[in-house]
Amino acid sequence: MKNKIVSVLFFCIMLFCLTGYTQQTEKISALSVKGTQLVNSEGSPVQLKGISTHGIAWFPEYINEECIKELKSWGVNVIRLSMYTEENGGYCTDGKKEDLKNLIKKGVEYATKYDMYVIIDWHILSDGNPNKHITEAKAFFDEMSKQYAKQKNVIYEICNEPNGNVSWEEIQTYAQQVISVIRKNDAKNIILVGTPNWCQSVDQIQPLSEFENIMYTLHFYAGTHKQELRNTMKKAIDSGLPLFVSEYGICDASGNGAIDTEQAKEWIHFLNEFHISYVMWNLSNKAETSAIFKSTQKNSFSIEDLSDSGKWFYQMMTGKNPVSTLKNTTGNFDTKDFTISAKVIHQWQDGGKYYYNYQVSIKNTSSDFKTQWNISLPFNENITLVNGWNGVFTIKQNTVWIENKDYNAFIPSGKTLENIGFIICADKNIVLQ
């Protein structure tokens, strides 16, 4: 009888674990197109909001797990991976194809891990007409759709911005061939099709009615494109065309110039009204207005790392003022015998509390061999210790006190002790004093 009870308990535990695992993998819903709307598996409208990389050949370093994880904490639920087809390092010119595909795969992996959707963007620009590299496009999307046919979070964008007097008929010829290749492998995932005139002439489209789950892209830059383009977009929506804004900026169409916050506000209000998804350009520190970073930091971002576009994007996504939320919580302190570095490697909010994961290192700057150490890190608010490692931790109101363990008490002169860390929480945002 005892053995039978144990067996039943073991079965229940295993069932619970397997059920939990299934729930984790089911957070991403399969998407489809219903009328003009992007909808989930239950038929409810879905609005994706996120950001696009710049050319991954030029800024590959932003495709890192911590960066994607942090963007998720901002409310980003879609990442667009832009792979230029021409230009320097382009897939169809002098780019390293396998390296570029590996970057795409890493981006998909990280987005999937954090329950985000991901757009694989065949980023035509200077090539203008997508038919120029149609053979390469078909081979690329054949490979991608074979690999990701069973992943609900993958979206294929088959031609970024047709331009240079390219007609809808020419785009249609290209799209019919590339979509047919994708659909042989992946029958359901969303496909985005570019439209004429840098994705602005959406009123010229005749839908590709022979295929399902197709959407058409519109791009805008608030400093250049205003009410006239919104009117064109409204006309297309009223005609029944499902639209997706796979690229937008709040500066002018060059990606540079002044920011137009008033027009940006008008655009976001318009898109939210019609429940249209939108993806901002761009995730890089390029010396242009549209880049959201101005520092070389690749994750664990502070307010100092954000450009004006980045601050606007953060506030738009979170509803929070970045000045009061993305504070620099990293500090370096010199004492009589030690230099102490304390760096936030992750921060998040949960249940109304603010959590910070700190990494600490201690350098012995004296000429003596130190056989013990203790340090203190004062903050501007009272804190609670959640966890700590490689030290003896005491919290006194707003200060973390750390003393050595037996095994890490010794620090030779000029050497640095690392791998000390702790997690604290507070009722408000905190900074080191």
C-alpha positions in Angstrom: 0.0 0.0 0.0 2.8 2.4 0.9 4.6 1.7 -2.4 1.3 2.4 -4.2 0.9 5.8 -2.5 4.5 6.7 -3.3 3.9 5.8 -7.0 0.7 7.9 -7.2 2.5 10.8 -5.6 5.4 10.5 -8.0 3.0 10.4 -10.9 1.2 13.5 -9.7 4.5 15.4 -9.3 5.6 14.4 -12.8 2.3 15.4 -14.2 2.5 18.8 -12.4 6.0 19.4 -13.8 5.0 18.4 -17.3 1.9 20.6 -17.1 4.1 23.5 -15.9 6.5 23.0 -18.8 3.6 22.9 -21.3 2.3 26.2 -19.9 5.6 27.8 -20.3 5.9 26.9 -24.0 2.3 27.9 -24.7 2.7 31.6 -23.7 3.1 32.6 -27.4 -0.2 32.3 -29.3 -0.4 31.4 -32.9 -1.3 34.5 -35.0 -3.6 34.8 -37.9 -5.3 37.5 -40.0 -9.1 38.1 -39.6 -10.4 40.9 -41.8 -8.0 43.8 -41.2 -6.9 42.5 -37.7 -4.0 40.5 -36.4 -5.6 38.0 -34.0 -4.5 35.2 -31.6 -5.6 31.6 -31.5 -8.9 32.6 -29.8 -9.7 35.2 -32.4 -9.0 38.2 -30.2 -7.1 41.2 -31.7 -3.4 41.3 -31.0 -1.3 44.4 -31.2 2.5 43.9 -31.4 4.7 46.8 -30.2 8.5 46.6 -30.5 11.7 47.7 -32.1 13.8 46.8 -35.1 17.5 46.3 -35.1 19.6 48.3 -37.5 21.5 46.3 -40.1 22.7 43.2 -38.2 25.9 43.1 -40.2 26.8 46.5 -38.8 25.4 46.3 -35.3 25.5 42.5 -34.4 26.3 43.2 -30.7 22.7 44.2 -29.9 21.6 40.7 -30.6 22.4 39.5 -27.1 20.2 37.7 -24.6 20.4 40.4 -21.8 19.5 43.1 -24.2 16.4 41.2 -25.5 15.4 40.3 -21.9 15.7 44.0 -20.9 13.6 45.1 -23.8 11.0 42.6 -22.8 10.8 44.3 -19.3 10.0 47.6 -21.1 6.9 45.9 -22.6 8.4 45.1 -26.0 6.7 42.0 -27.4 8.2 41.9 -30.9 11.8 42.2 -32.3 12.5 42.8 -35.9 15.8 41.4 -37.2 16.8 43.5 -40.2 19.2 41.9 -42.6 20.2 44.2 -45.5 20.3 42.5 -48.9 22.7 45.1 -50.5 24.9 47.8 -49.1 28.2 47.0 -47.4 27.9 43.6 -45.7 24.6 42.8 -47.5 23.4 39.2 -47.8 23.4 39.4 -51.6 26.6 41.4 -52.0 29.7 41.0 -49.9 28.1 39.8 -46.6 29.0 36.6 -44.9 25.8 34.6 -45.4 26.4 32.0 -42.7 27.3 34.7 -40.1 24.2 36.7 -40.9 22.0 33.6 -40.7 23.5 32.7 -37.4 22.7 36.2 -36.1 19.1 35.7 -37.2 19.0 32.3 -35.4 20.3 33.8 -32.2 17.8 36.6 -32.4 14.9 34.1 -32.8 16.3 32.0 -30.0 16.4 34.9 -27.5 13.0 36.3 -28.5 11.5 32.8 -28.2 13.1 32.4 -24.7 11.4 35.5 -23.5 8.0 34.8 -25.1 8.3 37.5 -27.8 7.4 37.5 -31.5 10.2 38.0 -34.0 10.3 39.3 -37.5 12.8 38.0 -40.0 13.3 41.0 -42.3 14.7 40.7 -45.8 15.7 44.3 -45.9 15.8 45.6 -49.4 16.7 49.2 -49.8 19.2 50.4 -52.4 18.2 47.4 -54.5 14.8 49.0 -54.8 13.0 46.3 -56.8 12.7 43.0 -54.8 12.9 41.0 -58.0 16.6 41.9 -58.4 17.5 39.2 -55.8 14.5 36.9 -56.0 16.6 33.8 -56.4 18.5 34.5 -53.2 15.2 35.5 -51.4 13.5 32.3 -52.3 16.5 30.2 -51.1 16.8 32.2 -47.9 13.1 32.0 -47.0 13.0 28.3 -47.9 15.7 27.7 -45.3 14.1 29.9 -42.7 10.6 28.6 -43.1 11.8 25.0 -42.9 13.5 25.8 -39.7 10.7 27.8 -38.1 7.6 26.3 -39.5 6.6 25.0 -36.0 7.4 28.2 -34.1 4.3 30.3 -33.6 6.3 33.5 -32.9 8.1 33.8 -36.2 6.9 36.4 -38.8 8.5 36.7 -42.3 8.9 40.1 -43.9 9.8 39.4 -47.5 10.7 42.9 -48.8 11.4 45.8 -46.6 10.9 48.9 -48.8 10.3 48.6 -52.5 11.2 51.9 -54.1 12.3 53.7 -57.2 9.0 53.7 -59.2 8.5 50.0 -58.5 4.9 49.2 -59.1 2.6 47.0 -57.1 2.4 44.6 -60.0 6.2 44.0 -59.8 6.0 43.5 -56.1 3.1 41.1 -56.5 5.1 39.0 -59.0 7.9 38.7 -56.4 5.6 38.1 -53.5 3.6 35.3 -55.2 6.8 33.4 -55.8 8.4 33.9 -52.4 5.2 33.3 -50.4 4.7 30.0 -52.4 8.1 28.9 -51.2 7.4 29.7 -47.6 3.9 28.1 -47.7 5.4 24.8 -48.8 7.1 24.6 -45.5 5.1 26.9 -43.2 1.4 27.0 -43.9 0.3 29.4 -41.2 2.8 32.0 -39.8 2.2 35.6 -40.7 3.9 37.0 -43.8 4.5 40.8 -44.3 4.6 42.2 -47.8 6.2 45.5 -48.6 4.3 48.2 -50.6 5.3 50.7 -53.2 7.1 54.0 -52.5 9.0 53.0 -49.4 5.9 51.3 -48.0 3.6 54.4 -48.2 1.4 53.7 -51.2 -0.9 51.2 -49.5 -3.8 52.5 -51.5 -2.4 50.9 -54.6 -2.6 47.3 -53.3 -4.6 44.5 -54.7 -4.6 41.9 -52.0 -2.9 38.5 -52.6 -6.2 36.7 -52.0 -4.8 33.3 -52.9 -2.8 33.2 -49.7 -3.9 33.4 -46.0 -2.3 35.3 -43.1 -0.8 38.0 -45.3 -0.4 41.6 -44.1 0.9 44.7 -45.9 3.4 47.1 -44.5 3.3 50.8 -44.0 6.3 52.8 -42.9 6.3 56.3 -41.5 8.7 58.9 -40.0 6.8 61.4 -37.9 9.0 64.4 -39.0 8.1 63.8 -42.7 4.9 61.8 -42.9 1.8 63.4 -41.3 -1.9 63.6 -41.7 -1.9 62.9 -45.5 -0.3 59.5 -45.0 -2.7 58.7 -42.1 -5.6 59.5 -44.5 -4.1 57.1 -47.0 -3.8 54.5 -44.4 -7.3 55.0 -43.2 -8.6 54.6 -46.7 -6.7 51.3 -47.1 -8.1 50.0 -43.7 -11.6 51.0 -44.8 -11.1 48.9 -48.0 -10.4 45.9 -45.8 -6.5 45.8 -46.2 -4.7 44.3 -43.1 -1.8 46.6 -42.3 1.3 46.3 -40.2 3.7 49.1 -39.4 7.0 47.2 -39.5 9.1 50.4 -39.3 8.6 53.9 -38.0 10.6 56.7 -36.5 9.8 60.0 -34.7 12.4 62.0 -36.7 12.4 62.6 -40.5 12.5 60.0 -43.2 16.3 60.0 -43.4 16.5 58.6 -39.9 17.9 61.9 -38.8 16.8 65.5 -38.2 14.7 66.8 -35.4 12.2 64.8 -33.4 8.5 65.6 -33.9 6.8 64.5 -30.7 3.5 66.0 -31.6 3.2 64.0 -34.9 4.6 61.0 -33.1 1.7 61.3 -30.5 -0.8 61.6 -33.3 0.5 58.5 -35.1 0.5 56.3 -31.9 -3.0 57.4 -31.1 -4.1 56.6 -34.6 -2.4 53.1 -34.6 -3.8 52.3 -31.2 -7.3 53.3 -32.3 -7.2 50.8 -35.1 -5.2 48.2 -33.1 -2.4 48.2 -35.6 1.0 46.8 -34.7 4.1 49.0 -34.9 7.9 48.5 -34.7 10.3 51.4 -34.1 13.6 52.0 -35.9 16.2 51.4 -34.5 18.1 49.3 -31.9 21.7 50.7 -32.3 24.0 53.6 -31.2 24.5 54.8 -34.8 25.1 58.6 -34.9 21.7 59.5 -36.1 18.4 60.6 -34.4 16.5 57.4 -34.9 19.0 55.2 -32.9 17.7 54.7 -29.4 21.2 54.5 -27.7 24.0 57.1 -27.6 26.5 55.0 -25.5 28.3 51.8 -26.3 26.4 49.9 -23.6 24.7 46.8 -25.0 22.5 45.9 -22.0 21.8 47.0 -18.4 20.9 50.4 -19.8 20.8 53.6 -17.7 19.2 56.9 -18.6 22.6 58.1 -19.7 22.7 55.4 -22.4 19.5 56.5 -24.1 19.2 59.1 -26.9 16.2 61.4 -27.1 14.5 58.8 -29.4 15.3 56.1 -26.8 13.8 58.1 -24.0 10.7 58.7 -26.0 10.5 55.0 -26.9 10.9 53.9 -23.3 8.3 56.3 -22.0 5.9 55.4 -24.8 6.3 51.6 -24.1 6.2 51.8 -20.3 4.2 54.9 -19.5 7.0 55.9 -17.2 9.3 58.9 -17.2 12.8 57.5 -17.9 14.5 60.2 -15.8 12.9 58.7 -12.7 13.1 55.0 -13.6 16.2 54.3 -15.6 18.7 55.8 -13.1 22.4 54.9 -13.1 22.6 52.4 -10.2 26.3 51.6 -10.8 29.0 52.9 -8.5 32.7 52.9 -7.9 34.0 53.7 -4.4 37.5 54.2 -3.1 38.2 53.4 0.5 41.5 53.5 2.4 42.6 50.0 1.1 40.1 49.0 -1.5 38.4 50.1 -4.7 34.8 48.7 -4.8 32.8 48.4 -8.0 29.0 47.7 -7.7 27.1 47.2 -10.9 23.5 46.3 -11.6 23.3 43.4 -14.0 19.5 43.1 -14.0 16.6 45.1 -12.6 12.8 44.5 -12.7 9.5 45.2 -11.0 7.2 42.8 -9.4 4.2 43.3 -7.1 4.8 47.0 -6.7 8.5 46.4 -5.6 11.7 47.4 -7.5 14.3 44.7 -7.6 18.1 45.0 -8.3 20.6 42.3 -8.9 24.1 43.7 -8.1 27.5 42.3 -9.0 30.4 43.5 -6.7 34.2 43.4 -7.1 36.8 44.5 -4.5 40.3 45.5 -5.5 43.1 45.6 -2.9 44.8 48.9 -3.7 47.1 48.8 -0.6 50.6 47.3 -0.5 49.6 44.8 2.1 48.2 41.2 1.8 44.7 41.6 3.2 43.3 38.7 5.3 39.9 40.1 5.8 37.6 42.8 4.4 34.2 44.4 4.9 32.4 47.0 2.8 29.2 49.1 2.9 27.0 50.3 0.1 24.6 53.1 1.0 21.4 53.7 -1.1 19.0 56.6 -1.1 16.1 54.5 0.2 15.5 51.8 2.7 16.1 48.3 1.2 15.4 44.7 1.8 17.8 41.9 1.1 16.4 39.1 -1.1 19.5 37.0 -1.6 23.3 37.3 -1.4 26.3 35.2 -2.2 30.0 35.0 -1.5 29.7 37.3 1.6 28.1 37.7 5.0 25.3 40.3 4.4 23.6 42.7 6.8 21.0 45.3 6.0 20.7 48.4 8.1 17.9 50.6 6.8 19.4 51.9 3.5 22.8 50.3 3.6 24.2 46.9 2.6 27.1 45.7 4.7 29.2 42.8 3.4 31.9 40.9 5.2 34.1 38.2 3.9 33.5 34.5 4.1 36.3 32.2 5.4 37.1 31.1 1.8 37.4 34.5 0.2 39.0 36.6 3.0 42.4 36.8 1.4 43.2 39.5 -1.2 46.8 39.9 -2.3 48.0 43.5 -3.1 46.8 44.7 -6.5 44.4 41.8 -6.9 40.6 41.9 -7.4 38.1 39.7 -5.7 35.0 39.1 -7.9 31.8 36.9 -7.9 30.2 38.7 -5.0 26.6 39.5 -5.5 23.2 40.3 -4.0 19.6 41.0 -4.8 17.7 43.8 -3.0 14.3 45.3 -3.3 12.7 48.6 -2.4 9.4 50.4 -2.6 10.9 53.0 -4.9 13.6 53.3 -7.5 17.0 53.5 -5.8 20.5 54.8 -6.5 23.8 54.4 -4.8 24.8 57.4 -2.8 
